[in-house]
Amino acid sequence: MRMSATLAADEEFERRRLAGEQVLFLATGEIGLPVLPELREHLIAAAGRNAYGPVAGSAELRLAAAGYWSRRGLPTDPADVVCGPGTKPLLFALMLAVGGDVVVAVPTWVSYAAQAQLAGLRSIPVRTRPGEGGVPDPTELRAAVHTARRAGGNPRSVVVTLPDNPTGTIAKPETVRELAEVARELDLVIISDEIYCDLAYAPVVSPAIYAPERTVVTTGLTKNLAVGGWRLGVARLPTNELRTQLIGIASQVWSSTAAPVQAAAAYALAEPPEVIRRVAASRRLHERVVREVAGVFTTIGADLSPVQATCYLYPDFEPLRGQLGVTGSGELTQLLSNRYGVALLPGTAFGEPQHALRIRAATSRLYGETDAERSAALSAPDPLTLPWIKASIDRLTEVLTQLLKESNVHRHLRS
């Protein structure tokens, strides 16, 4: 089992930074923003909570999570909520609890297929519709499940991401409704990873709206409040049977989630005004910067679906293949990193074939090197005017322009 591509990129960036290299880091989705002061204060105030708690999470946290989902059109009983030390462990435990083969979208977040493999399950890749990342094409899903079952497989779940990482797009409501219908027809559990919902610039519809009896929803604080290191996630379970299975697995793997973090999360999920303001400011910042960076890629001729959420974009360099002279996304990202000092992730990390020229960029590390700069980015009327953000985007523009220019020169010399 290889290390997660995103975490490996983080470690490589840190190594290069400590070595004194100048790297424009667009490889991972670590949200480079300071902790909301009130959130930090709640964590500190709860530091004395050192006892094991309920496996499913504290009553306070589960009540807050139930309110969070209920305000989003998903009525939730606190008894339906299970807490874990991050959404990644929850997703892994859910795959174990459901069992059987797991359908994943292509492109897909880096850990879904790997987690299925770790659980001893088979993943079944199904492509998404153009511009609708994160949700397997329902028509192709039906065909893939029938094919797998005829071959003796046992597909029992489908994992979706709304909004999507790596593409920064959102599946249309009608596609999500079709997904729900196919899942009901084929008796599949839908595991809906919705950790980016609060960072969407367009409407997001959960499959739990259309198929509440078979949809698990997960979320956490990693993205909307930029506290990935605190490790906390929550899951909304559709049945007592699945909840019991999940709690049983959790009891054997992580026992309970850190109590002080649960206390801070309960405060955040209750969404007091200061939390709502911070999330709104983060969303505005992400949208302004990611759309500017998207324009850099489309200006040079890369294909790119309009970004609708998060800090991610997924440009396709296929229209430039003849100019670039590279064989795939791995070679392209190595060239950009080694020659130009720009770190991105290849599409192969997200389930793409070797020859594809899709790469993923994340803008969340561009907001500043210090908390003062990051706070300024959050509050700036136009963050693009801040010198450190402008310098990074100018550098990317320069690199991509130079890449095409030098590639053309080399191509002419070879011919």
C-alpha positions as CSV (number, residue, x, y, z in Angstrom):
1,M,0.0,0.0,0.0
2,R,1.5,3.3,-1.1
3,M,1.2,6.5,1.0
4,S,-1.7,8.7,0.1
5,A,-0.6,10.9,-2.9
6,T,-1.7,14.1,-1.1
7,L,0.1,13.4,2.1
8,A,3.2,12.3,0.2
9,A,3.1,15.6,-1.6
10,D,2.8,17.5,1.7
11,E,5.9,15.7,3.0
12,E,7.9,16.4,-0.2
13,F,6.9,20.0,0.0
14,E,8.1,20.3,3.6
15,R,11.4,18.6,2.6
16,R,12.0,21.0,-0.2
17,R,11.0,24.0,1.9
18,L,13.5,23.1,4.6
19,A,16.1,22.7,1.9
20,G,15.6,26.3,0.9
21,E,13.9,25.6,-2.4
22,Q,11.3,28.0,-3.7
23,V,8.2,25.8,-4.6
24,L,4.9,27.1,-5.8
25,F,2.8,24.5,-4.0
26,L,-0.5,23.6,-5.7
27,A,-0.5,19.9,-4.9
28,T,-2.7,19.4,-1.8
29,G,-5.9,20.7,-0.2
30,E,-4.5,21.8,3.2
31,I,-6.5,24.9,3.8
32,G,-4.0,27.5,4.7
33,L,-6.0,29.7,7.0
34,P,-5.7,30.5,10.8
35,V,-7.9,28.9,13.4
36,L,-11.0,30.9,14.3
37,P,-10.2,32.4,17.8
38,E,-13.5,31.4,19.3
39,L,-13.0,27.8,18.1
40,R,-9.5,27.7,19.6
41,E,-10.9,28.9,22.9
42,H,-13.5,26.2,23.0
43,L,-10.7,23.6,22.5
44,I,-8.6,25.1,25.2
45,A,-11.5,25.2,27.7
46,A,-12.2,21.5,27.1
47,A,-8.6,20.4,27.5
48,G,-9.4,18.9,30.9
49,R,-11.8,16.4,29.4
50,N,-9.4,13.4,29.5
51,A,-11.8,10.5,30.0
52,Y,-13.1,8.0,27.4
53,G,-16.4,9.1,26.1
54,P,-19.2,7.3,24.2
55,V,-18.0,5.5,21.0
56,A,-20.6,7.3,18.9
57,G,-19.6,10.7,20.3
58,S,-20.8,13.0,23.1
59,A,-24.5,13.9,23.3
60,E,-23.5,17.5,22.9
61,L,-21.7,16.8,19.6
62,R,-24.4,14.5,18.2
63,L,-27.1,17.1,19.0
64,A,-25.1,19.8,17.2
65,A,-24.5,17.6,14.1
66,A,-28.2,16.7,14.0
67,G,-29.0,20.4,14.0
68,Y,-26.4,21.1,11.3
69,W,-27.9,18.6,8.9
70,S,-31.5,19.5,9.8
71,R,-30.8,23.1,8.8
72,R,-29.7,21.8,5.4
73,G,-33.0,19.9,4.7
74,L,-31.9,16.6,6.2
75,P,-33.9,16.1,9.4
76,T,-31.6,14.2,11.7
77,D,-32.0,12.5,15.1
78,P,-28.9,12.8,17.3
79,A,-29.2,9.0,17.7
80,D,-28.4,8.7,14.0
81,V,-25.0,10.4,14.3
82,V,-21.7,8.7,14.8
83,C,-18.4,10.7,15.4
84,G,-14.9,9.6,14.4
85,P,-11.3,10.9,14.4
86,G,-11.7,12.4,10.9
87,T,-13.9,11.5,8.0
88,K,-11.3,9.2,6.5
89,P,-11.5,6.6,9.4
90,L,-15.3,6.9,9.2
91,L,-15.3,6.2,5.5
92,F,-13.0,3.2,5.9
93,A,-15.2,1.9,8.8
94,L,-18.3,2.4,6.7
95,M,-16.9,0.3,3.8
96,L,-16.1,-2.5,6.3
97,A,-19.6,-2.2,7.8
98,V,-21.4,-2.4,4.5
99,G,-19.0,-5.0,2.9
100,G,-19.0,-6.1,-0.7
101,D,-17.5,-4.4,-3.7
102,V,-17.4,-0.6,-3.7
103,V,-18.2,1.6,-6.7
104,V,-16.1,4.7,-7.0
105,A,-16.2,7.6,-9.5
106,V,-13.4,8.3,-12.0
107,P,-11.7,10.6,-11.3
108,T,-11.9,9.9,-7.6
109,W,-10.4,11.1,-4.3
110,V,-7.1,9.4,-3.7
111,S,-8.2,7.3,-0.7
112,Y,-11.5,5.6,-1.6
113,A,-10.1,2.8,-3.7
114,A,-7.1,2.4,-1.4
115,Q,-9.4,2.1,1.6
116,A,-11.5,-0.5,-0.2
117,Q,-8.3,-2.5,-0.9
118,L,-7.2,-2.2,2.7
119,A,-10.6,-3.6,3.8
120,G,-10.2,-6.5,1.5
121,L,-12.8,-5.3,-0.9
122,R,-12.8,-4.6,-4.7
123,S,-13.4,-1.2,-6.1
124,I,-15.3,-0.8,-9.3
125,P,-14.4,2.5,-11.2
126,V,-17.2,4.3,-13.1
127,R,-16.6,7.5,-15.0
128,T,-18.5,10.7,-14.2
129,R,-20.5,12.8,-16.6
130,P,-18.6,15.8,-18.0
131,G,-18.5,18.7,-15.5
132,E,-20.1,16.6,-12.8
133,G,-17.3,15.2,-10.8
134,G,-17.8,13.0,-7.7
135,V,-20.8,11.0,-8.8
136,P,-20.5,8.0,-11.2
137,D,-22.7,8.3,-14.3
138,P,-25.9,6.5,-13.1
139,T,-26.4,4.8,-16.5
140,E,-22.8,3.5,-16.4
141,L,-23.2,2.6,-12.8
142,R,-26.1,0.3,-13.5
143,A,-24.2,-1.4,-16.3
144,A,-21.0,-1.8,-14.2
145,V,-23.0,-3.3,-11.3
146,H,-24.8,-5.8,-13.5
147,T,-21.5,-6.8,-15.2
148,A,-19.8,-7.3,-11.8
149,R,-22.7,-9.4,-10.5
150,R,-22.7,-11.6,-13.6
151,A,-19.0,-12.2,-13.0
152,G,-19.6,-13.2,-9.4
153,G,-18.9,-9.9,-7.8
154,N,-20.9,-8.4,-5.0
155,P,-21.3,-4.6,-5.4
156,R,-23.0,-3.2,-2.2
157,S,-22.1,0.4,-2.0
158,V,-21.2,3.5,-4.1
159,V,-19.1,6.3,-2.8
160,V,-19.8,9.9,-4.0
161,T,-18.3,13.3,-3.3
162,L,-20.5,16.4,-3.2
163,P,-18.9,18.8,-4.1
164,D,-16.1,17.0,-5.7
165,N,-12.4,16.6,-5.0
166,P,-10.4,16.6,-7.4
167,T,-12.5,18.6,-9.9
168,G,-14.1,21.3,-7.9
169,T,-17.4,20.6,-9.7
170,I,-20.9,19.6,-8.4
171,A,-23.2,16.9,-9.9
172,K,-26.5,18.2,-11.1
173,P,-29.6,17.6,-9.0
174,E,-31.1,15.4,-11.7
175,T,-27.9,13.3,-11.8
176,V,-28.0,12.9,-8.0
177,R,-31.7,11.9,-8.3
178,E,-30.9,9.3,-11.0
179,L,-28.1,8.0,-8.8
180,A,-30.6,7.5,-5.9
181,E,-33.0,5.7,-8.2
182,V,-30.3,3.3,-9.5
183,A,-29.0,2.7,-6.0
184,R,-32.6,1.8,-4.8
185,E,-33.1,-0.4,-7.9
186,L,-29.8,-2.3,-7.3
187,D,-29.9,-2.2,-3.5
188,L,-26.7,-0.2,-3.0
189,V,-25.8,1.9,0.0
190,I,-24.7,5.4,-1.0
191,I,-21.8,6.8,1.0
192,S,-21.9,10.6,0.4
193,D,-18.8,12.5,1.4
194,E,-20.1,16.0,1.8
195,I,-17.1,17.6,3.6
196,Y,-16.9,20.4,1.0
197,C,-20.6,21.4,1.0
198,D,-20.0,24.7,2.9
199,L,-17.5,25.7,0.3
200,A,-19.8,25.5,-2.7
201,Y,-20.6,28.4,-5.0
202,A,-23.6,26.6,-6.6
203,P,-26.4,24.6,-5.1
204,V,-25.6,21.1,-3.7
205,V,-28.2,18.4,-3.4
206,S,-27.5,15.4,-1.2
207,P,-28.6,11.9,-2.4
208,A,-30.1,11.7,1.1
209,I,-32.8,13.9,-0.2
210,Y,-33.8,11.3,-2.8
211,A,-32.9,8.1,-1.0
212,P,-32.8,8.8,2.7
213,E,-33.3,5.1,3.6
214,R,-29.9,4.1,2.0
215,T,-27.7,7.2,2.1
216,V,-24.9,7.8,4.7
217,V,-23.7,11.4,4.8
218,T,-20.3,12.4,6.2
219,T,-18.7,15.8,7.0
220,G,-16.2,17.4,9.3
221,L,-14.4,20.6,10.1
222,T,-11.3,20.0,8.0
223,K,-12.2,22.2,5.0
224,N,-14.8,24.8,6.1
225,L,-12.9,25.8,9.2
226,A,-9.4,24.7,8.2
227,V,-8.6,22.5,11.1
228,G,-7.5,19.3,9.4
229,G,-5.0,18.5,12.1
230,W,-7.7,18.3,14.7
231,R,-9.2,15.2,13.1
232,L,-12.9,15.0,13.6
233,G,-15.7,13.8,11.4
234,V,-19.4,12.9,11.8
235,A,-21.6,10.5,9.9
236,R,-25.4,10.5,9.5
237,L,-26.6,6.9,9.4
238,P,-29.9,5.9,7.7
239,T,-30.5,2.6,9.6
240,N,-30.0,1.3,13.1
241,E,-28.4,-1.8,11.6
242,L,-25.6,0.1,9.9
243,R,-25.2,2.4,12.9
244,T,-24.7,-0.6,15.1
245,Q,-22.1,-2.1,12.7
246,L,-20.2,1.2,12.5
247,I,-20.1,1.6,16.3
248,G,-18.9,-1.9,16.7
249,I,-16.0,-1.3,14.3
250,A,-15.3,2.1,15.9
251,S,-15.1,0.5,19.3
252,Q,-12.4,-1.8,18.2
253,V,-10.4,0.7,16.2
254,W,-10.5,4.2,17.8
255,S,-12.6,3.7,21.0
256,S,-13.6,7.4,21.1
257,T,-12.7,10.6,19.4
258,A,-10.6,13.2,21.4
259,A,-13.0,14.8,23.9
260,P,-11.6,18.4,23.6
261,V,-11.9,18.3,19.9
262,Q,-15.5,17.1,20.2
263,A,-16.3,20.0,22.4
264,A,-14.9,22.5,19.9
265,A,-16.7,20.7,17.1
266,A,-20.1,20.9,18.9
267,Y,-19.6,24.6,19.2
268,A,-18.8,24.9,15.4
269,L,-21.6,22.6,14.2
270,A,-24.1,24.7,16.2
271,E,-23.1,27.5,13.8
272,P,-23.0,30.6,15.9
273,P,-22.7,33.9,14.0
274,E,-18.9,34.1,14.2
275,V,-18.6,30.6,12.6
276,I,-21.1,31.5,9.9
277,R,-19.1,34.7,9.1
278,R,-15.8,32.8,9.0
279,V,-17.1,30.1,6.7
280,A,-18.6,32.7,4.4
281,A,-15.3,34.6,4.3
282,S,-13.4,31.4,3.5
283,R,-15.8,30.6,0.7
284,R,-15.4,34.0,-0.9
285,L,-11.6,33.8,-0.7
286,H,-11.5,30.3,-2.2
287,E,-13.9,31.3,-5.0
288,R,-12.0,34.5,-5.9
289,V,-8.6,32.8,-6.1
290,V,-9.5,29.5,-7.6
291,R,-11.4,31.2,-10.4
292,E,-8.5,33.4,-11.2
293,V,-6.2,30.4,-11.3
294,A,-8.7,28.6,-13.5
295,G,-8.4,31.5,-16.0
296,V,-4.6,31.0,-16.1
297,F,-5.1,27.4,-17.2
298,T,-7.8,28.1,-19.8
299,T,-5.9,31.0,-21.2
300,I,-3.0,28.8,-22.3
301,G,-5.5,26.3,-23.9
302,A,-6.2,23.7,-21.3
303,D,-9.7,22.3,-21.0
304,L,-11.4,23.0,-17.7
305,S,-15.0,22.6,-16.4
306,P,-16.2,25.7,-14.5
307,V,-15.2,25.5,-10.9
308,Q,-18.3,25.4,-8.7
309,A,-16.8,24.7,-5.2
310,T,-13.7,24.3,-3.1
311,C,-10.2,25.3,-3.9
312,Y,-9.6,22.6,-6.5
313,L,-9.4,22.6,-10.3
314,Y,-8.7,19.8,-12.7
315,P,-7.4,21.1,-16.0
316,D,-6.9,18.7,-19.0
317,F,-3.9,19.4,-21.1
318,E,-5.0,17.1,-23.9
319,P,-5.5,20.0,-26.4
320,L,-1.8,20.8,-25.8
321,R,-0.4,17.3,-26.1
322,G,1.2,17.9,-29.5
323,Q,3.0,21.0,-28.2
324,L,4.1,19.6,-24.9
325,G,5.5,16.3,-26.1
326,V,4.8,14.4,-22.8
327,T,3.2,11.0,-22.5
328,G,0.9,11.5,-19.5
329,S,0.1,13.5,-16.4
330,G,2.9,11.9,-14.4
331,E,5.5,13.1,-16.8
332,L,3.9,16.5,-17.0
333,T,3.8,17.1,-13.3
334,Q,7.4,15.9,-12.9
335,L,8.4,18.4,-15.6
336,L,6.6,21.3,-13.9
337,S,8.0,20.3,-10.5
338,N,11.7,19.6,-11.4
339,R,12.2,22.3,-14.0
340,Y,9.9,25.1,-12.8
341,G,9.3,24.5,-9.1
342,V,5.5,24.1,-9.4
343,A,4.0,21.2,-7.5
344,L,0.8,19.7,-8.8
345,L,-0.7,16.2,-8.7
346,P,-1.1,13.9,-11.7
347,G,-4.5,12.6,-12.7
348,T,-3.2,9.0,-12.1
349,A,-3.4,9.8,-8.4
350,F,-7.2,10.1,-8.9
351,G,-7.7,6.9,-11.0
352,E,-7.0,8.3,-14.5
353,P,-5.2,6.2,-17.0
354,Q,-1.4,6.7,-17.5
355,H,-1.8,8.5,-20.9
356,A,-4.3,11.1,-19.7
357,L,-3.1,14.6,-19.3
358,R,-5.4,15.7,-16.5
359,I,-3.8,17.2,-13.4
360,R,-5.2,18.6,-10.1
361,A,-4.3,22.0,-8.7
362,A,-5.3,23.3,-5.3
363,T,-5.1,27.0,-4.5
364,S,-5.4,26.8,-0.7
365,R,-1.7,27.2,0.1
366,L,-1.5,30.6,-1.8
367,Y,-3.1,32.7,1.0
368,G,0.1,33.5,2.8
369,E,3.1,32.2,4.8
370,T,2.0,33.7,8.2
371,D,-1.3,33.9,10.1
372,A,-1.1,37.7,9.6
373,E,-1.0,37.3,5.8
374,R,-3.7,34.6,5.8
375,S,-6.0,36.8,8.0
376,A,-5.5,39.6,5.6
377,A,-6.5,37.3,2.7
378,L,-9.7,36.4,4.5
379,S,-10.7,40.0,5.1
380,A,-9.4,41.6,1.9
381,P,-12.1,43.1,-0.4
382,D,-10.1,41.6,-3.3
383,P,-7.5,39.1,-2.2
384,L,-6.0,39.1,-5.7
385,T,-4.5,42.5,-5.0
386,L,-2.5,41.2,-2.1
387,P,1.2,41.0,-3.2
388,W,1.9,37.5,-2.1
389,I,-1.2,36.1,-3.8
390,K,-0.6,38.1,-6.9
391,A,3.0,37.0,-7.0
392,S,2.0,33.3,-6.9
393,I,-0.6,33.7,-9.7
394,D,1.9,35.7,-11.8
395,R,4.5,32.9,-11.2
396,L,2.1,30.2,-12.4
397,T,1.2,32.3,-15.5
398,E,4.9,32.8,-16.2
399,V,5.6,29.1,-15.8
400,L,2.8,27.8,-18.0
401,T,3.7,30.3,-20.7
402,Q,7.3,29.3,-20.5
403,L,6.5,25.6,-20.6
404,L,4.6,26.0,-23.9
405,K,7.3,28.2,-25.4
406,E,10.2,25.8,-24.5
407,S,8.2,22.8,-25.5
408,N,7.6,24.3,-28.9
409,V,11.3,25.1,-29.3
410,H,12.2,21.5,-28.4
411,R,9.6,20.1,-30.7
412,H,10.9,22.2,-33.7
413,L,14.5,21.1,-32.9
414,R,13.5,17.4,-32.9
415,S,11.7,17.8,-36.2
